[in-house]
Amino acid sequence: MNLLLFIQANAENLPAEELAEGAETSMNLLEMAKTGGLIMIPLFLLSIVAVYIFFERYFAIRRANNEDAGFMNKIKDYIHDGKIESALALCQSNDFPISRMIEKGITRIGRPLSDVNTAVENVGNLEISRLEKSLPTLATVAGGAPMIGFLGTVIGMIQAFFDMANAGNNIDVGLLSEGIYKAMVTTVTGLVVGIIAYFAYNILVAKVEKVVFKMEARTMEFMDLLNEPAH
């Protein structure tokens, strides 16, 4: 309480010009970015990469999950009626992973079921790889951005102590505070980019897992269809 009274008493004795300058002194994102130095450039580029990958993969995965509600029922009807060409045409008219898997399985009808299952699974693995494209890069951004931020922290602290050493007996608090400020800016930026990339990565992984689960369910459904006794 005594410290607050002391500060208030001294603030009242400050000239109006100094009070105005203090009121105008504030932080904004642009000034913080400039203070961070060259380390902010790779962090800025990594943030752009993370945002691009997230939205590109998000919409690609969502498209892959858009399955015609009656697709499998139509496939069952065509196969039961012996209309293999119609079933293939239906698969080719739909552009999503499940249709490509079923198409490969239909082309293998007549061979041993183990061969059909292997062919479908191989296509499924390729589709999963396509869905997971760029996800390792996003994971790298999530782990690498904080490390780059910490690198900026170390550089800022080294600069601060270097300036203090060169100052000799004329040590100014501003020298130390400037270096620490620069260090903290890079740390915060690296953590923000890393956290955003981390959450984006896990969101996409969860969506891919949903598509994979649906692909596995449709594969089992198709194989059960082929295992049904002929009428």
N, C-alpha and C positions, 0 to 999 in steps of 0.2 A: 504493500500500500504506500509506504514512504517513497519507493522508487517511482510509482505512478505520479505521486504529487510532485516529485522533483522534475519529472519529464514535462508534466503539464505546466509547471511554473516557468521552466525554461522556454517551452514552446510559446507561451504568451509573450515573452520578451523578444522573440524573433521578429525581424522585419517582415513586412508583408511580401516583399519580393522573394525572400527565402522560403516562406510558407508556400507561395505559389509554385516555386520550383519543386518543392517536395511533393506537392499535390500532383504535379504533372509527371513525376517520375513513376513509371509503372512498366510492367513487363508485358510484352505481347509475343506471339509465336514467331513472328518474323525476326524480331530482335534476338530472341533466344536461339533461333536457327543460325543467325550470323555469329553469335557468341560461341557456338559450338565448334566452329572452325571446319576444316576439311573433312573431319570424321562425319559430319552431318550429310555429306554428299552420298556416300554409300548407304547410309541409313535411309535417306530419302528415296534412293533407287530401289532399295529392298522393300520399302513400303509400297511403291508403285507395283512391283512384281507381285507382292502378296495380294494386293487388291485385285489385280488383273486375273491372277490364277483363281482366286476365290469365285469371282463372278463368272468367269469362263467355264469353270468346272461345275459350278452350281447349276447353271442353265443346261449344260450338257447332260449332267446326271438326271436332272428333272425330265428332260426329253426322253432319256433312256427308260425312265420309270413310267412313261405314258403308254400303257398297254390297252389295246382295244378290249373292252369288257367281255365281248363275246368271241374273242379270238380262239381260245382253246375249244370252246363248244363247236365252232365251225370246223376246226381241224378234226375233232372227233367224228362229226357227221360225215365229212368228206372221206376219212379213212374207213369208217364203217361201210360206206357206200362204194368203196373201191375207187374213189375219184382222187387219185394221187396227184394228177396234174393240177387239179383245182386247188388242192391243199398247198402245192408248191407255189402256185400263182398267188394265193392268199398270203403266204409268207413273204414273197417278194414284193408285194404291195404295201407291206408294213415295215417301217424302218425303225426297229428297236431290237435290242439284244436277244430277247426271247424269240422273236420271229426268225432271226438268223440261226439260232440254236435248233429250233424245231425244223427249219428248212434242211439243215444238214442231216438231222435224224431221218427225215422223210426220204432223202436221197439214198439212205442206207437201208431202207426197208427191204427185207428179203435176205439180208445177211444175218449172222448170229447176233443175238441181242447184246452180247458183250461188245461187239464191234460198233453197234449203233450207239450204245451208251458212251463208249470211248470217244466216238466222233462228236457227240453232243457236248461232252465235257471239255474236249479240246477247244471247240468254238467258244464255250462259256469262259474258259480261262483267257482266251484272247480278248473277249469282250470286257472282262474284268480289268485286264491290263490297260485297255483303252480308257475305261472309266477312271482308273487311278493315275492316268497320265498327269504329270506335273505335281502330284501330291508330295513326292519326295522333295521337290524343290521348295514347296511351301513349308515342309517340316524343317528344311535346312534354314530357311529364313527365320522360323520361330526360334531355332537354337542359336543361329549365328548373329542375329541383330543385337541381343543383349551382350554378347561377347565383344562385338565392335564398340558398343556403348561403353563397356568397361575399359576397353583400350583407350578410348577418348578420356576416360576418367584418369587413367594412369598418366597419359600425356599431359593433361591439365595440371595434375599435382606435381609432376616433374618440372613443368614450366614455372609453377608458382615457387617452388623451393629454389629453382635456379635463379629466378629474379631476386629472391630474398638473399641468396648467397652473394650475388653481385652487388646488392645494395649496401653491404657492409653494416656499418652502424646506423645508417639511415633507413632502417626498415620501416616500410609503410604498410599499414594494415590493408590498404587497397591492393597492394601487390599480391598478397596472399588470397584475399577474397576474390580477386578477378580469376585467378587460376582455379580456385575451388568452384566458383560459379560455372566456369567453362566445363569443368569435370562433371558437375552435377547435371548440366544440360545434356551432355552426351549420354550419361547413364540413363536419365529419364526417357530420352528419345529411343534409345535402344530397347529399353524395357517395354515401352508402349508398342513399338513395332513388333517385338517378339510376342507379346501377349495377344495382340490382334491376330497375328499369323497363327499362333497356337490354337486359339478358339476357332479360327476359320478352318484350320486343318481338321480338327476333331468334328466339326459340323459336316464337312465333306465326307470324312470317313464313315460317319454314321449314316449318311445318305447312300453311300456306296454299299454298305452292309445291307440296307433295306432292299436295294436292287438285287444284290447277290442272293438274298433269301428268296426273293420272288423267282429268280432264275432257277434256283434249286428246286423250288416247289413245282414249277412248270416242267422241269426235266423229269421229276418223279411221276408227274401226271402223264407225261407223254410215254414214258416207259411202261407205266401201268396199262396204258391204252394198247400198246403193242403186245403186252402179256395176256390180254384178254383172249379167251378161247374164241375161235372163229365160229360164227353162227352158220 
